[in-house]
């Protein structure tokens, strides 16, 4: 079994998807965060590879998370944890340190991630890789999986820059670790990314409608 951790911000006005607020407004950005979080949760559960835990920011007491606790508690067994303080690397390292066995960590910003991606990543760890990644088009990554906690790979990385995956590869090489990378995906950070996703949804809806005819 490979557990899945999802990092998620509460869909609060002015807190979530702040780079999109000039385009969507604070309420629109919060709605997008809610939509993407629910999608990520569904993908994780549909993968069927292990327990799923939502790592919440600023904490799990937010209204959205409390509603999820009530709706999920008796069905899918979703776990909830508060993200620790610190930069992204420190928060990711802490989540792996609190998990036994292999784990995959994702965010909520990659709408093109599907259950098969998670299944492929889990398979890579089961077959002996120390780590697995899904690189992002912007130079970062949208998934990291580890067979065991390896906090060193999260240290001294320029988080939020286009160098994240390149710097991580250098660190993996320095540590003499074996890793694999799956196909590169993209995430939603900019207004153009939102348009790209909405167009994808429009095409999927139109295709489904034709299939039902």
C-alpha positions as CSV (number, residue, x, y, z in Angstrom):
1,X,0.0,0.0,0.0
2,X,1.1,3.5,-0.8
3,X,-0.5,6.4,1.1
4,X,-1.4,9.7,-0.6
5,X,-0.9,13.1,1.0
6,X,-2.6,16.2,-0.5
7,X,-1.5,19.7,0.4
8,X,-4.5,22.0,0.3
9,X,-5.2,25.6,1.3
10,X,-8.6,26.5,2.6
11,X,-10.7,28.2,0.0
12,X,-10.8,31.5,1.8
13,X,-11.2,34.9,0.1
14,X,-7.8,36.6,-0.2
15,X,-5.9,33.5,0.9
16,X,-6.3,30.9,-1.9
17,X,-5.0,31.3,-5.5
18,X,-3.9,34.8,-4.8
19,X,-2.1,35.2,-8.1
20,X,-5.5,34.8,-9.8
21,X,-7.4,37.3,-7.7
22,X,-6.7,40.2,-10.2
23,X,-8.5,38.2,-12.9
24,X,-11.1,36.1,-10.9
25,X,-11.6,38.3,-7.9
26,X,-11.1,37.0,-4.3
27,X,-14.4,35.0,-4.4
28,X,-13.7,33.5,-7.8
29,X,-10.2,32.4,-6.8
30,X,-11.6,30.8,-3.6
31,X,-14.3,29.0,-5.7
32,X,-11.5,27.7,-8.0
33,X,-9.5,26.5,-5.0
34,X,-12.5,24.6,-3.7
35,X,-13.2,23.0,-7.1
36,X,-9.6,21.9,-7.5
37,X,-9.4,20.5,-4.0
38,X,-12.4,18.3,-4.5
39,X,-11.1,17.2,-7.8
40,X,-7.7,16.2,-6.3
41,X,-9.5,14.3,-3.5
42,X,-11.5,12.4,-6.1
43,X,-8.5,11.5,-8.1
44,X,-6.6,10.3,-5.0
45,X,-9.5,8.1,-3.9
46,X,-10.1,6.7,-7.4
47,X,-6.5,5.6,-7.6
48,X,-7.2,3.1,-4.8
49,X,-3.6,2.6,-3.8
50,X,-3.8,3.5,-0.1
51,X,-5.0,5.9,2.6
52,X,-5.5,9.5,1.7
53,X,-4.7,12.4,4.1
54,X,-5.5,16.1,3.5
55,X,-2.8,18.3,4.9
56,X,-4.6,21.6,5.6
57,X,-3.5,25.2,5.7
58,X,-3.9,27.3,7.7
59,X,-5.4,24.5,9.7
60,X,-8.1,21.8,9.6
61,X,-10.6,23.9,11.6
62,X,-11.6,25.9,8.6
63,X,-15.3,25.6,7.5
64,X,-14.5,23.8,4.2
65,X,-12.4,21.2,5.9
66,X,-14.9,20.6,8.7
67,X,-17.6,20.1,6.1
68,X,-15.3,17.5,4.4
69,X,-14.8,15.7,7.7
70,X,-18.5,15.3,8.1
71,X,-19.2,14.2,4.5
72,X,-16.2,11.9,4.1
73,X,-15.8,10.4,7.6
74,X,-18.1,7.4,7.1
75,X,-17.4,6.7,3.4
76,X,-13.9,7.2,2.2
77,X,-12.0,7.4,5.5
78,X,-10.2,10.7,4.6
79,X,-7.6,11.8,7.2
80,X,-6.9,15.4,8.1
81,X,-3.6,17.0,9.4
82,X,-2.5,20.6,9.8
83,X,0.5,21.6,7.7
84,X,3.5,22.7,9.8
85,X,4.9,26.2,9.7
86,X,7.9,26.8,7.4
87,X,8.6,26.9,3.7
88,X,7.3,24.4,1.2
89,X,10.3,22.1,1.6
90,X,10.0,22.0,5.4
91,X,6.3,21.3,5.2
92,X,6.7,18.5,2.7
93,X,9.6,17.0,4.7
94,X,7.3,17.0,7.8
95,X,4.5,15.2,6.0
96,X,6.8,12.4,4.9
97,X,8.3,12.2,8.4
98,X,4.9,11.6,9.8
99,X,4.1,8.7,7.5
100,X,5.2,5.1,7.6
101,X,6.1,3.4,4.4
102,X,5.9,4.7,0.8
103,X,3.9,7.9,0.2
104,X,2.9,10.1,-2.7
105,X,2.5,13.9,-2.1
106,X,0.5,16.1,-4.5
107,X,-1.1,19.5,-4.4
108,X,-4.5,20.6,-5.7
109,X,-3.3,22.6,-8.7
110,X,-2.9,19.9,-11.4
111,X,-6.3,19.3,-13.1
112,X,-4.8,16.9,-15.7
113,X,-3.6,14.4,-13.1
114,X,-5.5,11.2,-13.2
115,X,-5.7,8.1,-11.0
116,X,-3.4,6.3,-13.4
117,X,-0.6,8.8,-12.7
118,X,-0.8,7.9,-9.0
119,X,-0.9,4.2,-9.8
120,X,2.2,4.5,-12.0
121,X,4.0,6.4,-9.3
122,X,3.2,3.9,-6.6
123,X,4.3,1.1,-8.9
124,X,7.7,2.8,-9.4
125,X,8.3,2.9,-5.6
126,X,7.1,-0.7,-5.2
127,X,9.6,-1.8,-7.9
128,X,12.6,-0.3,-6.1
129,X,12.9,3.4,-6.8
130,X,13.8,5.6,-3.9
131,X,11.8,8.5,-5.3
132,X,9.3,9.3,-8.2
133,X,8.3,12.7,-9.6
134,X,5.9,14.1,-12.1
135,X,7.6,17.2,-13.4
136,X,5.6,20.4,-14.2
137,X,5.9,22.4,-17.4
138,X,6.9,25.5,-15.3
139,X,10.0,23.8,-14.0
140,X,8.7,22.5,-10.7
141,X,6.9,19.2,-10.0
142,X,3.2,18.3,-9.3
143,X,4.0,15.0,-7.5
144,X,6.8,13.6,-5.4
145,X,6.8,10.1,-4.0
146,X,9.3,8.6,-1.6
147,X,9.8,5.0,-0.5
148,X,10.9,6.4,2.9
149,X,11.5,9.9,4.4
150,X,14.4,11.7,2.7
151,X,14.4,15.2,4.1
152,X,17.6,16.2,2.3
153,X,15.9,16.5,-1.1
154,X,13.7,19.3,0.2
155,X,16.5,21.5,1.6
156,X,18.0,24.6,-0.1
157,X,15.6,24.5,-3.1
158,X,14.4,27.7,-4.7
159,X,10.7,27.0,-4.2
160,X,8.4,28.8,-6.6
161,X,11.1,29.2,-9.3
162,X,11.7,27.4,-12.6
163,X,14.7,25.7,-11.1
164,X,12.9,23.4,-8.6
165,X,13.0,20.2,-10.6
166,X,16.6,20.8,-11.9
167,X,17.9,21.5,-8.4
168,X,16.1,18.5,-7.1
169,X,17.7,16.3,-9.7
170,X,21.1,17.6,-8.6
171,X,20.3,16.8,-5.0
172,X,19.1,13.3,-5.9
173,X,22.3,12.6,-7.8
174,X,24.4,13.9,-4.8
175,X,22.6,11.5,-2.5
176,X,23.1,8.6,-4.9
177,X,19.4,7.9,-5.1
178,X,17.5,6.0,-7.7
179,X,14.5,7.9,-9.0
180,X,12.2,8.0,-12.0
181,X,10.1,10.7,-13.7
182,X,6.7,10.3,-15.2
183,X,5.3,12.4,-18.0
184,X,5.4,16.1,-17.5
185,X,2.1,17.7,-16.6
186,X,0.9,21.3,-16.0
187,X,-0.7,23.1,-13.2
188,X,-3.0,26.1,-12.7
189,X,-1.1,29.2,-11.6
190,X,-1.9,31.9,-14.1
191,X,-5.0,33.2,-15.9
192,X,-3.9,31.4,-19.1
193,X,-3.8,28.1,-17.1
194,X,-7.4,28.7,-16.0
195,X,-8.4,29.2,-19.7
196,X,-6.6,26.1,-20.7
197,X,-8.4,24.0,-18.1
198,X,-11.8,25.5,-18.9
199,X,-11.3,24.7,-22.6
200,X,-10.3,21.1,-21.7
201,X,-13.5,20.8,-19.6
202,X,-15.5,22.1,-22.5
203,X,-14.0,19.6,-24.9
204,X,-14.6,16.7,-22.4
205,X,-18.2,17.8,-21.9
206,X,-18.9,18.0,-25.6
207,X,-17.3,14.6,-26.2
208,X,-19.4,13.0,-23.4
209,X,-22.5,14.5,-24.9
210,X,-21.8,13.0,-28.3
211,X,-21.1,9.6,-26.7
212,X,-24.5,9.7,-25.0
213,X,-26.4,10.4,-28.2
